[in-house]
Amino acid sequence: MSVFQGKLVGRITLFLFAALVVTSVDAASYQKNDGTIVNPILDTGGNVLAYSGPNLEPSAQLQHANLSGAHLTDAALSQANLKYANLADAHLGGANLTGADLSGVQLFYADLTDADLNSANLNGADLTAADLNNANLTAAILSDAILDSAVLSSADLSGSILTDVWNYNDATWTDAFYYTDNEPTWDSGMDAAWRSNAGILALAPTSSVPEPAALLLALLGLALLPRRRRR
């Protein structure tokens, strides 16, 4: 290899390295609700976050990420790892967080209206004053979560787990609902009387067993059918 070829290869390598650095830095940024850009994303300890996989996309690896005040409305974050992340005051309205790991996450004052949290793990999450109005929380794990002053009006809690949640009495549950054939596992204090007083609606399950009146009519109809005579 000539000296010229060696220099050319060196320059190309340097260019590719610089391009990769710029690309990674660009991918590692997010916009806050006030319009400012955070670049790079830090972890909750103030260090540059080490990335693994796509950033702010489905299956993103953002464990311990500091995303406070992030503008993530309608974000696609299904199956994302946001364990112990800081999402305080973040806008996540309409976000797809199905199957996401949000255990231990800080979501106080976060906007999660209309968010899809189906099968999400919110174990130990701090949802103080979070807005979960009309959120889909079917089969979500909310055990040990803090719900102080959280708004769960019209939220779907079918099949969710709410054992040992904190300060649930201070949350707003108006028209929140669950299905009786897939009832959530409630904390011992969440008895039927409390749920009724809180405005939690229990929708009747869909049953394949006919009601007695319908069954009687069906039998009467069969009895009136003409019978074939035996020859």
N, C-alpha and C positions, 0 to 999 in steps of 0.2 A: 504494500500500500504506500502510495506516494505521500509526501508531506501535505500536499493540497487536499488529497482525499481524506487524510486523517483529520485535518482541520474542518473539512466539510461535514464529516460524520460527527465530530464534536459539536459543531454548531447545531446540527439537526437534533442531536440528543438533548442539548440545552433548551432548544425551542420546544421540543415535545414535553420536557420536564416542566418548563414554564407554563405551557398550555394546560397541563394536568393540574398544576398548582392553582391557576386561575379558575379552572373548571370546578375544582373541589371547593374553593373559597366561595364561588358563586352559588354552588349547590348548598353550601352550609350557612345560608342566610335566611332571615325571615323578616316580614314586615310587622311592626307593632300597630296597635289600634290608633296610635297618634300619627302614623305615617312614617315614623323613623325606621331605618333598616338596621337590623342587628347582624353584624358580620365580623367574625364568625360566631356561631352559636357556642355558648359556654355551657359547662355543666353547672350543677348547683353549688359546686365548690369554687367556681370562678376560673376553672381551667378550660382550655379549648376542648370541645367534646370530640372524643375519638369515634369515628363513624364506622358502621358496618352495614353495607347495603344501601338502598335508596334513602334519600333524605326527604322528610315530609311527604311521603308517598306510602301506599299500602306496604305493610311489613317493614316499615322504617324502624331502625334500631336507634332509639332516642332515649335510652335509659339514663336517668339523672339529668336530662337536658333542661336547661333554663329557658323556657318559652313563655315567661310571664308577659302578659299583655299582648300575646300574639294574635294577629288577625288571621284566623284559620276558618272562616265561615265556609261551609260546604266542602271542607277539606276531605280528601280520600285517604283515610288513615286506618283502614281495616287491617286487623291482625298486627298493628304496630306495637312495638315494645316501648311504652312510655312509663315504665315502672319508676316510681319515685321522682318523676319529672315535676318541674314547677310550671303549672299552667294557670296560675292565679290571674284572675281578671282577663283571661283569654276569651276571644270570641270564637266559639265552636258551633254556632247555630247551624243546624242542618248537616253537620259533619258526619261522615260515615266512620264510626269507630267500632264496627261489629268485630267481636272477637279480640279486641285490643286489650293489652295488659296495662291497666291503669292502677294497679295496686300501689297503695302508698302515695299516690299522686296528690299534688296540691292544686285543687280546683276551686278554692274559695273565690266567690264573686265572679266565677266564670259563667259565660252565656252558653248554655247547652240546649237552648230551645230547639225542638224538632230534631235533635241529634239522634242518630241511630246507634244505640249502645247494646244491641242484641248480643247476648252471650259475652259481654265485656266483663273483665275482672276489675272491680272497683273495691276490692278488699282493703280496708284501712284508709280509703281515700278521704281527704278533707274536702267536703262539699259545702262548707259553711257559706250560706247566702248564695249558693249557686242557683241559676235559673234552669230547671229541667222541665219546664212547661212543655207538655205534649211530646216528651222524649220517649223513645222506644227502649225500655229496659227489660224486655222479655229475656228470661233466663240469665239475667245479669247477676253477678255476685257483689252484694253490697254489705257483706258482713263486716262489722267493726268500723263501718264508714261513719263520718261525722256529718249529720244532716241538720245542724243547727241553722234555723232560718232559711233552709233550702226551699225552693218552690218546685213541687212535683205535681202541680195541677194537670189533670188530663194525661198524666204519664201512664204508660202501659207497663205494669209490673208482673205480668203473668209469668209464673215459673221462676221469679227472682228469689234470691236468698237475702233476707234482711235480718239475720240473727245478730244480736248484740250491737245493733246500730246505736249511735250516740245522739242524744238530743232530738229524737224523732218527734217528740211532742211539740217542738218549736217550728217544725216544718209545715208547709202548706200542702195539703193532700187533696184539695177539692177536686172531685171527679176523677181522681186517680182510680185505676181499676185493675182487676185481675180476674182470671177465670177460675171457677170453683172446681173444675176438673183438673186444674194444674195449679193449685194454690201455692202462693209463696210460702217459704219457711219464715215465719215471723218471730220476732223477739217475743219473749213471754209476756211482755207488757202490752203487746199489740193484739189484744183479744177482740172478739167480734164487736163488743160494745164500743170500744175505742175506735175501731175502724169505721163503724157506722157514724159515730160522732165526727170523725175527721172527714167524712164525705167520700170514703173509699168505696167504690161500687164493685159488687161481686156479680159479674155477668153469669147468667145460667149456662151450664155446659150444653154442647150439642149432643143429644142422645139419639142413638139408633133404636132404642126400645120404644115401641109405640105406646101412647097413653091408653088407659083403659077404655075410654069412650071410643077412640079410633079403632081399637082392637075389636070391640063389640060390634061396631058397624061393619067391619071387615068380615067377621064371622056370620053376621046376618046376611050379608051379600052372598056369601058362599052357600048358605042354606037355601037361598032363593033361586040359585042357578038350576036350570033343568038337568035332570039326571038321565043318563043313557039307560035304556032298558036292555036287560040281558036277553039274548035270543035263546 
